[in-house]
């Protein structure tokens, strides 16, 4: 790795119920000495993350609920003890943790428990789960940027039957202005539709398309992201691309002005409750991600 020493600094993060920048929010950068050593004061923690960052591109929030290593401008990082991660398709995904604090989206409390996020022979299970008197949600975040290319994932359960307040999504996200999604939700997508493809901001005319969502035990989603277009396709079953036209759930190519540039984006999957509402059925919702692949 080539690091410009004049721009490099260390930033610490103490984790208790969330990640808090160290040593202080108004002075987050710790200088690196000429012998490559450094030291900092910290507040108490249950785990600690250290980032090597570029001062010009790293702009830390005071609090982080996902994982500081996922922020733009991070050059390298380490932590003690390690946070929870899961493996999918040969890729490492960090498990989002904010419980009991509600954060976006929703706002919801995201839990990293095995009840919320688990992995078995069927794939990656993401669930909404009631813990004590609070419903919790689930999200995983790829640990690095992939950039332009083809993102594909298979779903191993029928999402048309999830709770009417739930949202199940696969999406690429850097910030609210650099995001594109495939979302299944009765709350977000009024009947008779049930699935939407979105390039943020969704309020811009032409940035959102909605389609009916048939019942299907398995399905495949594919996003092709290039500098001049984003192509979304979803189909019933797990056959390779291109699907049989009779199996296509949605197909849309976006060529508008809001195509994000590649940078510090991450692939994410989540299941959450719209508006932070409890499920209408008082029952959990689940998305099973059978596989994830990426082609540059």
N, C-alpha and C positions, 0 to 999 in steps of 0.2 A: 504494500500500500504506500502510495506517495502522499505525504502529509506536509503541508506548508506550516512549518513550525511557528511562523509569525502569526498565524491565524488559529492555531490549535489551542485548546484549553480542556480542562476536565470539569465535568458537572456531576455532582452526586445527587442521588435520590434516596430518601429514607422512606421505606414502606411500613405503614401501620394499617390503617383502613383504606389508604390510597397512597400514591407516590407523591412525596413532597420534595421540592427542589431544595438542595443543600449547597452551601451552609445557610444562605438567606435568600429570600425571593428577590430582594433588590440588589444582590451581588452573587449571581449564580455561578460565575466563572472562576475557577481556581487555576492560577498560573502554573505552568510546567517549568521547573528549574532547568538550568543548562545541563545538568547531569541526568535529566529525564525524570527526576523525582518530583513528588508533589505531596502536599498534606492539606487536610481541611478539617474544620470543626463540623460535627454533625449533631443533630438532635437524636433522641432514642429511636430505634427501629427494630422491626422483626426481620426484615431483609433489606439489603442495600444494593443499589445499582450505581455503577460508575460508567460514565460516558466519556469518550474522547470525541470532541465536537469541533466543527468549524465555526468560529465566533461570528462570521459574517452571515451564515445561513441558518444557524441554530437559534431559535427564538423560544425559550422554554416557557410553558405555562407555569403558574404557581403550583398547580395540582394536576396529576395525570392519573386516569383511572384504567388505562389500558396497559401500556408498558412504555417507559421512556425511550427504549431502544428503537421504537417505531417512529419516533419524531423525525422530521426532516433535519438534515445537517449532522446526523450522527455518523462518525467515521468508524468507531469500534466501541465495544462495550463488554462489561463483565458484571457479575452479580454474585451475592452470597446471602442465603443459599439460593440455588436456582429456582426460578418461577416455574409454574406448571406449563408444559407444552404438550402438543399432540402431533403425531405424524400422519400425513395424508398424501398419498401419491408420491412419496419420497421428499415431501416438503415439510418444514417445521412451522407450526402455527402456535402462537401464544394464545392462552386462554384469558379472556377479559375478566377482570375481577373488580367490582365496585361495591358489592353487597356489604352492608345494608343501605348504602347510599344510592339514590336514584340519579342516573346520568343519561345523556342522550345515547341512542334514540329512545323515545318514549315520553318522558324520562322513565327508565326502568333500573332496577337493581340487578346487575349482572354477577352471577356466581360462577366460580371456577370449580365447584364441587363435581364429584363423579356423577351425581344425580343429574346435573345440568349438562355436562359434557363428558362423553365417554366414547371409547373406541372398541369395536369388536369385529368379528368376521363380516358383519353386515355393512360396516362403514363407520363414519363419524356421526354420533347421535347428539343433536342439539335440542334441548328441551326447555320448556317453561315448567318450573317446579315451585310448589308452595313450601316455604321454609318459615316455620313459626306462623306469624300472622301476615307474612309478606310473600307475594308472588315474585319469583326471581326468573331472570332470562339468561340467555347464553349467546356468546359470540367468540369466534376465533379469528385471529389476525395473522396473516403470513409474515414471517420474520424478516423479509426483504422485498425490495421492489423487483418486479419482473419486466416492466416496461411494455412497449408495443408488442402485440402478438395475439395468439389465439388462446383463450381461457375456456376450458370445458369442464363440466362436472355432471355427474349422474346422481339422480335422486332415487332413493330406494323405498319410498312410501308415497301414499296418496295425499298430496298437500291440499287437494280441493276440500277436504273434510276437516281442516284445522279450525280451531275456535274462531268465531267471528271477530274477536278483538285481537287476534294474533297476526303477526307479520313474519314470513319466512323469506330470507333473501340471500342471494349471492351477489357480491358487488365489489367494485374496485374503487378505493377511496384514498385520497390524500387530505382534502379538506372539503368543506361544504360546497365550494365552487369547483372542485375537481373530483367528480364522482359520477359513476354510471352503474345502474342496478338492473337486476331482474328480481321483481318482488311478487310474492303471492300473498294476497290479503283481501278478505272481504271488507275490512275496515278502510283500507286505502283505495280499493278498487270497487266502485259501486256495481251491483248486479246490473245486467247479466254477466259482466266480466269478472275475472278473478285473478288475472295476472297482468303486470305492467312492466314495460321496459322504459327506463328513465335515463336521461342525461341531465345532470343538475346544472342550473337551477330548474326544478320541475315547473315553476311558474311561468317560464318563458314559453310562449306559444310554439308548438312544434317539437318540444323536448320530451314529450311523454306520449306513449301509445299503450292502449289497453285492449285486452283480448279475453274471450271466454276461456275458462280453464276446465277441461273435461276431467272426469275421474280417471285416474291411471295409476297402476301400482308402481311403475317406474317411469322415469322421464330423464331427458338429457337437455342441458342448457349449454349454449356456446356463444361466446362474445369474441368477435374479431375486432381488435383495436388498432387502428392505424392513424397517422397524423391527419388524414383527410376524411376519415369515416369511421363509424362504429357500427358493426353489423351484429344484430341480436337474432338468435334462433333458438326456439325450444320445441322439442318434439316428444311424443309418446314413445316409451321403450328406450332401449340402450343400444340401438343399432348405430354403426359409424355414420359420420357425415359423408354425403348428404342423405337426409332421411327421405323415406317415401313421402310424397306430397300429402297423402292421406293421413299421415301421422303428425304433421306440423301443427303445433299449438299456436305459435306466434313467429313471425319473421318480419324484421324491420331494419332498415339501414338508415342511420342518422348521418347527415352531412352538414349540420348547422354550425353555428359560430362557437359553440361551447364544448368542442372536443378538447379534453385535457391534454396537456403536453406531458410526456413521461418525465418522472422525477423521483418523488419519494412516496408514490402510491403503494398501497398494499391490497392484496386480495383478501376479502373477508366473507365469512358466512355468519348469519345470526338468526335467532328466533326471539322475537320480543313482542311486547303488548302495546298496541297503539294507544297513545295518551297515558300510558302507565296503568291502564284499566285492568282489573282482574278479569279472568276469562268469563265469558257469558255463560259457559256450560259448567264452570267451576271445575274443569278438568284440564290436565296438562296438554300442551301441543308439542309436536316433535317434527323435526326434519332429519332425515337420514341421508348424509352425503356419502354415496358409495365410492366415489372416486373423484380425483381432481387431476387434470393434466394441463400443461402449458406448452405451446409451441412458439418459439421466437419468430 
